[in-house]
Structure formats: structure tokens, C-alpha cells
Amino acid sequence: MRKFLMGCLLLAGLCAVALWVLSRPVPLAEDAMAGLTGDPAHGETVFWAGGCASCHADPEAKGEDKLILSGGYRIESPFGTFIAPNISPGPQGLAGWSTGDLANALKAGVSPDDKHLYPSLPYTTYIRMTLQDVADLKSFLDSLPVSDQPSQPHELAFPFNMRRGLGLWKLANLTPDWHLADPASPEIERGRYLVEALGHCAECHTPRDLTGALDTSRWMQGAPNPSGKGEIPAIDPQSLKWSESDIAYYLETGFTPDYDSAGGHMTKVVESIAHLGPEDRKAIAAYLKALPDNS
């Protein structure tokens, strides 16, 4: 019996060590950003395509104030409330962050102090970003106004306030694979990049499983609003019967073919996408129409 108990303790210890190793933060290679120089002009395009202001500007900000990235937007979820941090280039934000630090946050979900970040920062989408786009985005962010507003802590109860478990969650859910594997044209490929790498549309429009991961078998088929108020609509070809020009016009103006207008958080998304060129909005529309029709 004593040998049996000792064996059980040894096995438990080995399992604990294995889980600790498997759940560790895994940043990018130290030289991942070597030789890359940021272009702030293109970084602005990445900024708007990535929807940065939608979450990181003050929720009441208008016009140029959307470039003051003081944080504060509250993201309700079944796991608690996540609060977008200050990412302005000041001491309360990203001052002291290198381009590599930003790349680790966006593509690996790892902070500069080597901790897991919560996927309220949609790194499960941003993992598909090119490293050059990360460098360009960092260059643009560094040019923005400083906010001295401190970031607020997330409001999470046990066990969701324990970050270490995110390492195991990432093993199951953090992948650079594309959903639309073979785009049929350069335009659709560009649309795929805007949607699946930068725009993180699926983060709202695709339902999730019990762990909070996207259920990719129901890609863009709509989802419950995490705040508990209503549904986020499906935008797969089976559900969204708008033409490509209708979709592109909506993304520019917020007006639907039925003379309705965008509401809720989608108004902020449209405000961001309206900064893109018409060819990018057209590419997003082409991508959505190119998704498999599951009807």
C-alpha cells in the first residue's frame, strides 16, 4: 500500500510538472522582428482594419478623440467582464513596449512580462497578421496622443482570474490556419486577410463552445450577444442575401439595403472600416460571398 501511495504521488507530481510546462507562455522567437522597419502611413490602415479604436478609445469618444486610446470599453462575457486597457504611447499605455512586445501580444497572447493575455484581445485572429503589419501598426501607435488614464483591471472571478490555464486553452485554440483555405482570387485573398487576420469579424459573428473558443464549424452563422441582450446576426452566404455592393456600401455608411442602419457596437466597426479604401471594403464583401453556402 505504501508503494502504491508513493507511486500515485509520483504520478501526480509528474502530471503537475507536465501541465506547468505545457501551460507556459510561448512568445515568438527573439529575432522575429529583426530587420523590419515600421511605416506609420500603412500602419494607420492596419489600425482601422484591426478595429483598434473600437475597443481602446473611450466609449464616448468622437472624431479625432478616437485616436486617444485610453481604454475603458467593457466586454461582457460568461466568464466575467474584460476591460480594454490604455494602449496609448504613454506610461499608462505602451510606453517601453518594443515592436517585438506588440508582436508577442497580438500573435502569441503574451505580455512583455511573460504572462498570458486574455483572448478578449483577439490574438486568435491577429495570429494571422504579417509581422510587417505589426511593425507598421506599432509605428502608427507611437505617433498617437498620450493618455494618462490608468488601465482598469478585468472583473473576473475564480478560476477565470488564473491566467496560467490559458496556456492549455491556447494549445487547443490558437492556430494560424485559415478558415477559407483556398481563396479563388487576389481580391478574395485580400478580403480573407482583412476579415480573418485583422478585422476579427468571427469573434462576434461565430458562436462559441463551452470553453469560449469559436465553433468554426458554424463560421459566421451568428451568435448570442455575450452581454445577454439579443443576437449577433449571421453573415454567412446562406443568411446574408445582400449583394457585394450592398455589403460594401453598408461597411462604408452603416446603411442597409432596407433603409435601416447599423446599431450597437457595429456602429464603431463601420466607423473604422469607413477609413479603408473602397477596394478593401469590396474585398471584404467578396470574401463573405465566397464562403461555403451551408444551405
N, C-alpha and C positions, 0 to 999 in steps of 0.2 A: 504493500500500500504506500509505504514511504517513497519507494522508487517511482510509483505511478504518479504521486503528487508532485514529486520533483520534475518528472517528465512533463506534466501539464504546465507547471510554472515556466519551465524552459521554453516550451512551445509558445506559451502566451507571450513570453519576453521576445522571442524571435518574431512573432507576428506584430508586436508593438513596434519593434525596430523597423520591420519591413514597411509598415504603414507610415511611420515617421519619414522614412526615406522616400517613399512613393508620393507623399503629400508635400514634399518640399517645394518652394518656389523655384521655377526653372526659367531664368532670364535668357535673353538672346546671347549669342556669342559676343565677347567683349569688343571684337573688331567689326561688329555687324554694320556700323555706320561709317566705317573708315573710308575716307576719300569722297564722301558725299557733302555737297555744299547746298544749302537751302536757297530757294528762290521765293521770296515773300510774295511776289505777284501771283505765281501759281499756287502758293500756299493759301492765298485768300480763296481761290476756287475750291481747294481741298477743305478749307474751313466751312464754307457754306454747304458744300456737298455732304460733309460729315455731320451737319446739324449741330455744331458745337454751341452756337448761341442759343439754340432751342432749350438746352438744359442749363448752361453755365452762365447765361446772362440773368440778371434779376428778372423774376417772372413778370414784373410790371414794366420792364424796360421797353422803350420805343425808339425808333430811328437809330441814330448813331450810338445811343446808350446801349444798344445790343452788343457793342464791341467792348463793353466793360464787363468782364467775365467774373463777376463777384460771387457767383453760385447762388444757392438757396432754393432751387427748384426741388420740390418734394416728389419722389417717385414711390407711390403706394404699391405694395405687393403683399402676397400672402405670408411673406417671411418677415415683414416689417416695413419701415419707411426708410428709403435711401435718400440722402440729401446731396445734391450736386455740389461739389466743392468749388472754391475760388481757384480758377486757373489763369488769372491774370499774371503778368510777368513781375509781380512784386513779392515781398517777403511772405505775405499771406497766401501766395499762389505758387507759381512755378519758378520763382527766383532760385537760382542754384541748380535747376534741372539742366542736364545736358540733353543733346539730341538723342543720345542713347537711352537716357532715362525715359524720355517720352516714348521712344520705340518700345521699350520694355513694358510700359503701362498699356499702350494701345494694342500691341501684338502678343504680349505674353501675360498681361494682367498682373504684373509685378511692379511694386513701388520702388523708388530709389533706396529705401531702407530694407529692401529684400523681403517684403511682405506681400501676401496675396491681396489683390484688389478685388472688390466685389464686381460681379458681372452686370451691375447697374451701369457701369462703364462698359459699353457693348464690345469688349475685346473679342468676343466670339465672332463678331463681324469684322472688326478692324484688323484681325489677324491676317486678312487677305490684302491689306494695304501694301503697296510697294514701299520699300524703305526710302526711296526718293521722295515720295509724297509725305512721309513722316518728317523728313528733313525740311521740306518746303513748308509744311504746316508749322513746325517749330519756329522757323524764321519769321513767319507771319505773326504768330502768337507773341513773339518777343517785341513786335512793333506796336502792340496794343496798349491802351491806357492801363495804369496800375490801379487796383482796388485794394484798400486796406481792410476790407470786410473779412473777418475770420471765417474759415470753413466751419460748418456745423457738423457734429458727429451724427452718424446714422442712428436711427432709433430701432434697434434690433434686440430681441430677447434671446436667451439661451435656447438652443445651441447655435443659433444663426450668427451670434456675435463672435463665434470662434472661427477665425479665418483659416486655420490650418486645414480644416476639412475641405476647403476649396481646391486643394491640390488634387484630391481624389475626384472631385467634380470635374476639374479640368481634364483629367485623364480620359474621362468618358465623353466630354462635350466640346473640348477646344480643338478644332481641326481646321486646317486651311482649305479643305476640299470645297469645291464649288457645287452649288445645288444644280444649276444649269450647266451641265458638263461640257456641252459642245455647241457654243453659240454659232448660229448659221451665217453671221455676217459681222464685219467690224463694228457696225452700229450696235448690234445686239450685244457684242462683247463689251463695248463701252457702257451700255446700259447695265449689263451684269456687274461691272466693276462699281458703277455708281450705286446700285441697289445692294449688292451682296458684300461689298467691301467698305464703302463709305456711308451710304445712306441708312443702313441698318433698318430697312423697312420691315423685314421679317420679325424684328424684335417686338413689334406691336401687332402686325397683321397675321402672325402664325401662332397657333395655340401651343401651350407648353405642357410638359408632363409633370408628374408629382415632384420632381427634383428642381423644377424651374427651367429645365432645358427646352429648347424649341423642339416641337414634334415635326420634324422635317418631312414626314410622310403626308402632312397636311399643309404644305408650304403655301403661304399667303391665303389660306382659307378662312381667315377671320379668327377672332379670339375674344374671350371675355375681357372687359376692361379691368385691369388689376385694381383699380380704385373701387370696383364693385358697382360702378354706375354704367349700365348699358354694355353694348358690344362694339368691338372694333371691327369694321366691315371687312369682308373678304375682297381681295383684289386679284384673285386668280382668273384666268380667262372664262371659266365656267360661270363665275359670279359677276364679273365686271364686263358688261357688254358695250362699254364706251369704245369709240374708235380711237386710234392712236392720236389723232389730232385733238379729240376731246380730252384725253388724258394729259397731253402736253399743255393744253390751254388751262386746264384745272391746276396743274402744277405751277403755272405762271401767275394765275389770277385768283385762284381759290373758288372760281365759279364752275358749277357743274352744268352738263347739257340740259338739265331740268330746271335751270334758273335758281338753283339752291346755291349755298356757299359752304365752304369748309368751316368746321366748328371745332371746339376743344383744342387739344394740342396740335391738331393738324394745321391750324392757322399758323402756328410757329414754323411747322415744317414747310409750308408753302412760302412763307416769308424768306426762308433760307434758300429754297430751290429757285425762287424767282431771281436770285442773284446769278444763277448759272446762265450760260448761253442757250439759245433755243435748240441748238444741236444736241445738247446734253439732255434737255427735257424730252426731246424727241427720242433719244436713245433709251431713256427710262421707259417711255411708253412702248417702244419696240420690244424691249426685254419683257415687260409684263404680258404683252400679247404673244410672245414666243414661248411662254411657259406651257408645259403639257396641260391639255384640257382633260380633266378627270371626269367629265360628264358621261 
